[in-house]
Amino acid sequence: MALTFYHGHGSPYSWRVWLALEHLGLPYELKVLSFADKDLTKPGFLAVNPRHQVPTIVHDGFALWESLAILEYLDEIAPARHLYPGTAQERARIRRLIREDEEQLDRKGLTPIYDELYHTPEGREPDRARIEAGRAKLVEELEAFGRELRGDWLAGEAPTAADFVLYPDIAYVKRIGAKKPLSGLEGILPAPIARWAARVEALPYFGKTFPPHWRS
């Protein structure tokens, strides 16, 4: 099986796929693309993915992008561990948690804060009301996800796709809180989510996937 994984450090969508690849134990060749060097718009990569985005995988000549499609594909080709285990209802719950992370925690909570603090047009101050609204939404969603834990993980005794989708967003909450005091995100994680994040960070392959530019 020949699987190539195109990744960009700092992309939460790509990070979820890297965690999943390591968890599943699938062999792969890693190709790291540079956002700063505009690698995603170069002809070589556009020949693989005309939408010029990461993550992208190529498996035995089959190119696939969109992180959730990739997670489901990896789940189907993995020989042992699974990202969507259990009954039809249990698998549906994992998918529901993923959508809630994307639509509620990320889009309505984290993204407005990130946009205001990192993408504010020159000459305009960050919109504090928008930041506070995003923070309030994050508080609500983090508490909700804490209640969704089923033991150590979101779906039971082992990490699933839901854990790997949620974690990069939590990592961004932690990083923005540490780097941008105006965000008000420092120490925002409720105890159940903080303990869960520590379990993700203790996984043997976690350090391999951590964005190197975040270490400083």
Steps between C-alpha positions, in 0.01 A plus 500: 500500500649833391349795687634855478379761747529869411501709816540862607623572852238691700200392292248353747333307218827341395602435860190286559597277207859462621382395845265248339771356276724444798221355712403254228860399443474547125831540315532828314745740341478849650534802275494829689392801294589856594221757512758781504666369184159456331566130442126435475476708183799349318434290189628177652247509782218640286537191283410298809236729648360781282336654807850560644425402858626271771448237614526297183586133468592288201441128552604265223446780249167615648509864612264616774455825689254641758603381845176326599488307174860396565421385855215281377718360222783418741249330726393276214851397393648451847552132582439514875422815700205713398416869515124437498455189716189345649140468399323711240375726779848531655653587163225754438578662835867537401394673179261723692778607740723583204235719342433675832870573538519646151176698504475606863836500678713592200286709263297689761748504788863477397500642148365848587768537766774380266383733222489804727842439653691378194318636195376844600547745211781748548382807682209332678503384860372150579127494568488429874128425492552234233788352699291484815208342315735237362646440844152455651417248228825315567422478871159353418639247250796393713265422786276307260789294366613428854161343563535293183805311626443128542782415734841613380386577146200637317382156393635263763825320562704620201534816288274530197457744215308729739803534729736572211266764356446673832859506624654743245229752583577462870869547422412827327297612801803437720745667264288809438443531873875494564595731211211748496386617847222704339331172404420415862563133419781439749385229741158470336499121471267327748667227705356203302623642169839598645550143623383360165743729312782378723415143401521592132835669563625185676437279195834354384476654155370842605838675509572392144192690379539816708564812287873567531458880485276479806785368716661840544 
